[in-house]
């Protein structure tokens, strides 16, 4: 973080200094909301959660080196007192971008699926010093927190923006107005919150409404609701996709034996071959969005293709792939799930084993926040998995997992429905064999990443049965 005195921070956020705080003391490190992550020079955020209150941990954070805590009441350690910690933190983020980091361009990304992988591609394509959203810190806490990771040497900030309600993204763009906005797709994530894809599109489109004249809206030409967003921006528009009318396209797509796609990147300036390192055909449009951003900042098509070809996975539990010593491949994609993302992951699993002497094993949990379409959506995923011809489908959990099973059987497939991770682990340890590819996928609340981690441990069962 750019070094700021606590008095300057207090002025920006509209707070007052308490508890014998030296007004010239410096905050030099990014903000933290977990006292265990505090280091010398941190700003600690005393946030109130559903089960804990950060004010109780302010002293621990200062003892670990935090310069000051942002609080709503005195806590006995150096602090800045404000009416609302989260709102004040947003004001700090906006002040940093508008003042200190005025030279850094802001690239904002949203979408129902693929936004984190797209963010990772963009961060690796852009030249210079790039600060990008860690993990999936894409809300009113994570966005300003990411901003505090930048400093005066930062050339680009790549900020993921999520939404659960109409207006959420608009609020985030008021903290960090984008120079370039990217929309990956409009699917059915959080359908239970929004009610319809059209409402999701309304929310996601707020990111292109924030683009100023002279800025750029990057839109997926293959998604009808995303294409329509071109009418909602004051900026220029560039499209990407597989469609012939996309400005930046991928042609001649092939997939290798590890499920990684290759294609010819085609732009108005020329073409170049790309060999992606990330797994799944779904990474093709994600990488194309990054290509548009690279083109916008002046990279040549050859430079873009080269950077895309060496880009690596950066976010945990998103098609995170490991090959065990016994030859079993574990694909941990358990960070979250919605119908669009679930299909993409199943497609990737199928592509990794298609035409090869390897078994595809899908271990699936339920999908959250789908509203009245919950049962139908789960049954459809079951049918989709069966139609892909996967060798084994293991469903973990309660009623929703049972609905996936019904979909599998309705499509003529077979599935095993197990009540918990322990029984799933036991089955897998005793049936997996060398060459198998195992996808683990479910919503965050299911915590299937724990099963994926356990599968990476030494296997006491037969590996070559």
C-alpha positions in Angstrom: 0.0 0.0 0.0 1.0 3.6 -0.6 2.3 4.9 2.8 -0.3 7.1 4.4 -0.3 8.7 7.8 -3.2 7.8 10.1 -4.3 11.4 10.2 -4.5 11.4 6.4 -6.6 8.2 6.5 -8.8 9.7 9.2 -9.5 12.7 7.1 -10.3 10.7 4.0 -12.7 8.4 5.8 -14.3 11.1 8.0 -13.1 9.5 11.3 -11.4 10.7 14.5 -8.2 9.4 16.1 -8.4 7.9 19.6 -6.3 6.2 22.2 -3.0 8.2 22.0 -2.5 7.5 18.4 0.5 9.3 16.8 -1.1 11.2 13.9 2.1 10.8 11.9 2.2 7.0 12.3 2.3 5.3 8.9 0.1 2.6 7.4 2.4 0.9 4.8 0.8 -2.5 4.3 -2.6 -3.7 2.8 -5.7 -3.8 5.0 -6.6 -7.0 6.8 -9.9 -8.1 8.5 -8.4 -11.2 10.2 -6.2 -10.2 13.1 -4.0 -13.3 12.5 -2.9 -11.8 9.1 -1.8 -8.4 10.6 1.8 -7.4 10.0 3.9 -4.4 10.8 2.2 -1.4 9.2 -1.2 -2.9 8.5 -4.7 -1.3 8.7 -7.0 -3.6 10.7 -10.7 -3.5 9.8 -13.0 -4.2 12.8 -15.9 -5.7 10.8 -19.0 -7.2 12.4 -20.0 -10.6 11.1 -22.8 -13.0 11.7 -20.9 -14.8 14.4 -18.0 -12.6 15.4 -17.2 -8.9 15.9 -13.8 -7.7 14.7 -13.7 -5.1 17.5 -12.8 -8.0 19.9 -9.7 -8.7 17.9 -8.4 -5.1 17.4 -5.9 -5.4 20.2 -4.5 -8.7 18.9 -4.1 -7.1 15.5 -2.2 -4.1 16.9 -0.1 -6.4 19.0 0.9 -8.2 15.8 2.0 -4.9 14.3 -1.0 -3.2 12.8 -0.6 0.5 13.0 -4.2 1.3 13.5 -7.7 -0.2 13.6 -10.7 1.1 11.8 -13.6 0.9 14.3 -17.0 2.2 15.3 -16.1 2.6 19.0 -12.9 2.9 21.0 -11.2 -0.4 21.7 -8.3 0.5 23.9 -5.7 0.5 21.1 -4.8 3.1 18.5 -7.9 3.5 16.3 -9.8 5.6 13.8 -13.5 5.8 14.9 -16.1 6.0 12.1 -19.9 5.5 11.9 -19.6 2.6 9.5 -16.4 0.7 9.0 -17.3 -0.8 5.6 -18.5 2.5 4.2 -15.4 4.3 5.5 -13.2 1.6 3.9 -14.9 2.1 0.6 -14.2 5.8 0.9 -10.5 5.0 1.5 -10.4 2.8 -1.6 -12.0 5.5 -3.8 -9.5 8.1 -2.5 -6.6 5.8 -3.2 -7.7 5.2 -6.8 -8.7 8.8 -7.5 -5.7 10.4 -5.8 -2.6 8.3 -5.2 -3.1 5.7 -8.0 -4.4 8.0 -10.7 -2.0 6.6 -13.2 -3.1 3.0 -12.9 -5.8 1.8 -15.3 -8.7 -0.1 -13.8 -9.9 -3.3 -15.5 -13.2 -4.5 -14.0 -14.7 -8.0 -14.6 -18.0 -9.6 -13.9 -20.1 -12.5 -15.1 -22.1 -15.4 -13.9 -19.2 -17.8 -14.5 -15.6 -17.6 -15.6 -14.8 -14.2 -14.1 -12.1 -15.4 -11.8 -10.3 -17.4 -14.6 -10.7 -14.4 -16.9 -9.3 -12.1 -14.2 -6.3 -14.4 -13.9 -5.7 -14.4 -17.7 -5.9 -10.6 -17.9 -3.5 -10.2 -15.0 -1.0 -12.3 -16.8 -1.5 -10.7 -20.2 -1.1 -7.1 -19.1 2.4 -5.6 -19.0 4.0 -3.8 -16.1 3.0 -3.9 -12.5 -0.4 -5.5 -12.1 -2.4 -5.9 -8.9 -5.4 -8.3 -9.2 -8.2 -9.4 -7.0 -6.9 -12.3 -4.8 -9.0 -15.4 -4.8 -12.6 -14.2 -5.2 -12.5 -10.9 -3.2 -15.1 -9.3 -5.4 -17.5 -7.6 -3.0 -17.6 -4.4 -0.9 -14.9 -5.7 1.4 -12.7 -7.4 -1.1 -12.6 -4.7 -3.7 -11.2 -1.9 -1.5 -8.9 -4.5 0.2 -7.5 -5.2 -3.3 -7.0 -1.5 -3.9 -4.8 -1.3 -0.7 -2.5 -3.8 -2.3 -1.5 -1.3 -5.0 1.1 1.5 -4.8 2.5 4.3 -6.9 4.3 1.7 -9.1 1.1 -0.1 -10.1 0.2 0.2 -13.8 -3.1 -1.8 -13.8 -5.6 -2.9 -11.2 -7.6 -5.9 -12.3 -10.7 -6.0 -10.2 -13.3 -8.7 -10.1 -16.8 -7.5 -9.2 -19.6 -9.7 -8.0 -23.3 -9.1 -7.3 -26.1 -10.6 -5.3 -28.5 -7.8 -5.9 -29.2 -5.1 -8.5 -27.1 -2.1 -7.6 -24.2 -4.0 -6.0 -21.9 -3.6 -9.0 -22.9 0.1 -9.4 -21.8 0.6 -5.8 -18.4 -1.1 -6.5 -17.8 1.0 -9.6 -18.4 4.1 -7.5 -15.3 3.0 -5.5 -13.3 2.1 -8.6 -14.5 3.4 -11.9 -13.4 1.1 -14.6 -11.4 2.2 -17.7 -12.1 -1.2 -19.2 -15.1 -3.4 -18.2 -15.4 -7.0 -19.1 -18.6 -9.1 -19.0 -18.1 -12.9 -19.4 -21.7 -14.2 -19.5 -25.1 -14.1 -18.0 -26.0 -17.5 -16.5 -28.1 -18.6 -13.6 -25.7 -18.1 -10.6 -27.7 -16.5 -7.7 -30.9 -17.1 -9.7 -32.7 -17.4 -6.4 -31.6 -13.9 -5.5 -32.3 -12.2 -8.8 -35.3 -14.2 -10.0 -34.5 -14.3 -13.8 -31.6 -14.1 -16.2 -32.9 -10.8 -17.3 -32.5 -9.4 -13.8 -29.0 -10.9 -13.6 -28.2 -9.1 -16.9 -29.5 -5.9 -15.4 -27.1 -6.2 -12.5 -24.1 -7.3 -14.5 -24.6 -4.6 -17.1 -24.0 -1.9 -14.4 -20.3 -2.5 -15.0 -20.4 -1.2 -18.6 -22.6 1.7 -17.6 -19.7 2.9 -15.4 -17.3 3.0 -18.4 -16.5 6.6 -19.3 -16.4 8.1 -22.8 -13.1 6.9 -24.2 -13.2 3.7 -22.1 -13.9 0.2 -23.4 -16.6 -2.3 -22.8 -15.5 -5.9 -23.6 -18.5 -8.1 -24.3 -19.0 -11.8 -25.0 -20.5 -12.0 -28.5 -21.7 -15.5 -27.9 -24.1 -14.5 -25.1 -27.2 -12.7 -26.3 -27.8 -10.8 -23.0 -24.2 -9.7 -22.9 -24.3 -8.5 -26.5 -27.3 -6.3 -25.7 -25.2 -4.4 -23.1 -23.5 -2.5 -25.9 -26.5 -0.2 -25.7 -25.8 0.6 -22.0 -22.3 2.1 -22.3 -20.9 5.5 -23.1 -17.6 3.8 -24.0 -16.4 2.0 -27.1 -17.3 -1.7 -27.5 -15.1 -4.7 -28.4 -16.5 -8.2 -28.7 -14.9 -11.6 -28.4 -16.1 -15.2 -28.8 -16.4 -18.0 -31.3 -19.0 -16.3 -33.4 -18.0 -15.0 -36.8 -19.2 -11.5 -35.9 -16.9 -11.3 -32.8 -14.0 -8.8 -33.2 -11.5 -11.2 -31.5 -12.1 -14.9 -32.2 -10.8 -18.3 -31.7 -10.7 -20.7 -34.7 -9.4 -24.2 -35.2 -9.9 -25.2 -31.5 -8.3 -28.6 -30.5 -7.8 -30.2 -27.1 -4.8 -32.2 -26.0 -4.8 -35.3 -23.7 -4.7 -33.2 -20.6 -7.8 -31.3 -21.6 -6.0 -28.1 -22.6 -7.2 -26.2 -25.6 -5.2 -24.8 -28.5 -6.6 -22.4 -31.1 -5.7 -19.7 -33.6 -6.2 -16.2 -32.1 -7.8 -14.0 -34.8 -7.9 -10.2 -34.4 -8.3 -7.3 -36.9 -4.5 -7.0 -36.8 -3.7 -10.6 -37.6 -3.6 -14.1 -36.1 -1.3 -16.2 -33.9 -1.4 -19.7 -32.3 -2.3 -20.1 -28.6 -1.7 -23.2 -26.4 -3.5 -22.7 -23.1 -2.2 -24.2 -19.9 -5.5 -24.1 -18.1 -7.9 -27.1 -18.4 -11.2 -27.1 -20.4 -12.6 -25.6 -23.6 -14.3 -23.0 -21.4 -11.0 -21.3 -20.9 -11.0 -20.3 -24.6 -13.5 -17.5 -24.2 -12.0 -16.5 -20.9 -8.6 -16.1 -22.6 -10.2 -14.3 -25.6 -11.5 -11.6 -23.2 -7.9 -11.2 -21.9 -6.8 -10.9 -25.5 -9.1 -8.0 -26.1 -7.8 -6.2 -23.0 -4.2 -6.8 -24.2 -5.0 -5.5 -27.6 -6.5 -2.4 -26.0 -3.3 -1.5 -24.1 -1.2 -1.9 -27.2 0.1 -5.4 -27.3 0.6 -7.1 -30.6 -1.2 -10.3 -31.5 2.0 -12.3 -31.2 2.7 -10.8 -27.7 -0.8 -11.6 -26.6 -0.7 -15.2 -27.9 2.7 -15.7 -26.2 1.4 -14.4 -22.8 -1.8 -16.5 -23.0 0.2 -19.6 -23.8 2.2 -19.4 -20.6 -0.5 -18.2 -18.3 -1.0 -20.5 -15.3 -3.9 -21.2 -12.9 -3.7 -18.7 -10.0 -6.8 -19.3 -8.0 -7.4 -22.2 -5.6 -10.1 -24.8 -6.2 -10.8 -23.7 -9.8 -9.9 -26.6 -12.1 -6.9 -27.1 -9.8 -5.3 -30.2 -11.2 -2.9 -32.7 -9.6 -1.7 -36.1 -10.7 -1.1 -38.5 -7.9 1.9 -40.8 -7.8 -0.4 -43.7 -8.7 -1.5 -42.0 -11.9 -4.9 -40.8 -10.8 -5.7 -37.2 -11.8 -7.7 -35.1 -9.3 -9.4 -31.9 -10.6 -10.5 -29.7 -7.7 -13.1 -27.3 -9.0 -15.0 -27.1 -5.7 -14.8 -23.3 -5.1 -18.4 -22.8 -6.2 -21.0 -24.1 -8.6 -24.0 -23.0 -10.6 -25.6 -24.6 -13.6 -23.4 -22.8 -16.2 -20.1 -23.5 -14.3 -21.2 -27.1 -13.6 -21.7 -27.8 -17.4 -18.3 -26.2 -18.2 -16.6 -28.4 -15.7 -18.3 -31.5 -16.8 -17.3 -30.7 -20.4 -13.7 -30.3 -19.3 -13.8 -33.7 -17.6 -15.2 -35.3 -20.7 -12.6 -33.7 -22.9 -9.8 -35.0 -20.7 -10.8 -38.6 -21.2 -12.6 -38.7 -24.6 -11.0 -41.2 -27.0 -8.5 -42.4 -24.4 -8.2 -45.4 -22.1 -9.1 -43.4 -19.0 -12.2 -43.3 -16.8 -14.0 -40.1 -16.1 -15.3 -39.8 -12.6 -17.5 -36.9 -11.6 -18.0 -36.2 -7.8 -20.8 -33.7 -7.5 -22.4 -31.8 -4.7 -25.4 -29.5 -4.9 -25.7 -25.9 -6.2 -26.9 -23.1 -3.9 -29.1 -20.1 -4.5 -31.2 -21.3 -7.4 -34.6 -20.3 -6.0 -37.7 -22.1 -7.3 -35.8 -23.7 -10.2 -33.5 -25.6 -7.8 -34.9 -29.1 -8.4 -35.2 -28.6 -12.2 -31.6 -27.2 -12.4 -30.2 -30.2 -10.5 -32.1 -32.7 -12.6 -30.9 -31.0 -15.7 -27.3 -31.3 -14.6 -27.8 -35.0 -13.9 -29.1 -35.5 -17.4 -26.3 -33.5 -18.9 -23.7 -35.6 -17.0 -25.3 -38.8 -18.2 -25.4 -37.6 -21.8 -21.7 -36.9 -21.7 -21.1 -40.6 -21.2 -19.0 -40.2 -18.0 -18.0 -43.6 -16.6 -18.9 -42.9 -13.0 -21.1 -40.2 -11.4 -20.9 -39.9 -7.6 -23.3 -37.6 -5.9 -22.6 -36.4 -2.3 -25.2 -34.9 0.0 -28.9 -34.8 0.6 -32.0 -34.0 -1.3 -30.4 -31.9 -4.0 -27.9 -34.6 -4.8 -30.8 -37.0 -5.1 -32.4 -34.7 -7.7 -29.1 -34.9 -9.7 -29.3 -38.7 -9.5 -32.9 -38.6 -10.8 -31.7 -36.6 -13.8 -28.9 -39.1 -14.5 -31.3 -42.0 -14.4 -33.9 -40.2 -16.5 -31.2 -39.9 -19.2 -30.4 -43.6 -19.0 -27.3 -43.2 -16.9 -26.1 -44.6 -13.6 -25.1 -42.8 -10.5 -24.1 -43.5 -6.9 -25.8 -41.2 -4.3 -23.8 -41.1 -1.0 -24.8 -39.2 2.2 -21.4 -37.6 3.0 -17.8 -37.0 2.1 -16.6 -39.9 4.3 -18.5 -42.5 2.4 -17.5 -40.9 -0.9 -13.8 -41.0 0.1 -14.1 -44.6 1.1 -15.6 -45.6 -2.2 -13.1 -43.7 -4.2 -10.1 -44.9 -2.3 -11.2 -48.5 -3.0 -12.2 -48.1 -6.7 -9.9 -45.6 -8.3 -7.2 -46.9 -10.6 -4.2 -45.5 -12.5 -5.3 -43.2 -15.3 -8.7 -42.2 -13.8 -9.6 -38.5 -13.9 -11.7 -37.3 -11.0 -13.6 -34.0 -11.1 -14.8 -32.7 -7.7 -17.4 -29.9 -8.0 -20.0 -28.3 -5.8 -21.1 -25.1 -4.2 -18.9 -23.5 -1.6 -21.2 -24.5 1.2 -20.7 -28.2 0.4 -17.0 -27.8 1.1 -16.1 -30.6 -1.4 -12.6 -29.1 -1.6 -11.9 -31.0 1.6 -12.7 -34.3 -0.2 -10.4 -33.3 -3.1 -7.6 -32.6 -0.6 -8.1 -36.0 1.1 -8.0 -37.7 -2.3 -4.5 -36.2 -2.8 -3.2 -37.9 0.3 -1.5 -41.4 0.0 -4.1 -43.9 -1.1 -4.5 -46.9 1.2 -6.7 -48.6 -1.3 -5.9 -50.5 -4.6 -4.7 -48.2 -7.3 -4.4 -50.8 -10.1 -7.4 -53.0 -9.5 
